[in-house]
Amino acid sequence: MSESKRKLEELSFYSESLQEDVTLLVYLPSNYSTLYKYSLLIAQDGKDYVMYGRTPRLIDELMGESKIDRTIFVGIPYKSVEDRRDKYHPDGKQTNAYIRFLAHELIPFLDEKYPTYQVGKTRTLIGDSLAGTVSLLTALAYPNTFGNVIMHSPFVNEAVLQAVDSFVSPSLLDLYHVIGTKETAVKTTQDGVLNFIEPNRILHETMRSKGYSVFYDEFDGDHTWKYWQKDVKRSLEMMLK
C-alpha cells in the first residue's frame, strides 16, 4: 500500500453483547502485508486518538524507525457523552456488556479478518480518562486476552481500586499510567468536579504493592488532550516495542 493510499477504514458490525451496531476505525500501516503478523492497538475514545492523538501517523513513523512492532490500530468511537459514560464508567449501565464485547466479539472478529498474533501480550488497550478506566477493567477481567494497557489520566474510584487490589495475576499485565499534576479539579459530566491526581496516586501505590509491572509518570499539565497528545508517542514506543 503506497503512502498516498493509506487511509482509515470504517467498519461496522453488530454486537450481541451491546445489542447495537458498533463502528470501528481501522488503520493498516502504510507497508501492511498479509505475509506478516501484527500486534493490535485498540483505542477507546477511538476518534480522539485519531484526531488529537494522531496515533495512526505515529504508528507509521515508529514502525518506519523500527521502534515498535508491526501494529494495526483499531479505534472505537463513542456515540455521545451519555453513551460514553454508560460503557466506560465503572458503574455504567453497559460497562460489563462493553467489556464482554471487547473480549468475546471484537477480538475474534479482528483475528479472523487480519493476520494477528492472537496472543494476549500482542494486544494493547489504550484510553484517556474514562476510556483508560474501562481499558484497565477489561484487562483485569480478561488478562489472557489483553496483556497491555495504556492509561492517560484514568478516572479512579473505589471500584477500580478494589478490582486492582483483588486481581490475582498481576504478572500477566504490563501497564503504562500517566497523570497530570494539575488534575486537581476536573469537571465531569455527572460526578461533579473531581480531584484526579490523588486517586491515581493511590492506584499506583496499590499496583506497586501488589507487584504489577507498571510504568508511572506525572506530567506537568491538566486533564486535556493538549498534554495527552505529547505523551502518545512515548507510550506507543514503550508498549508496542
Helices and strands as residue ranges (DSSP letters): G 3-5, E 8-15, E 20-27, E 39-44, H 46-51, H 55-64, E 71-76, H 81-88, H 95-100, I 101-106, H 107-113, G 120-122, E 123-128, H 130-141, E 148-152, H 158-166, G 170-172, E 174-180, E 186-187, E 193-194, H 197-210, E 213-219, H 225-239
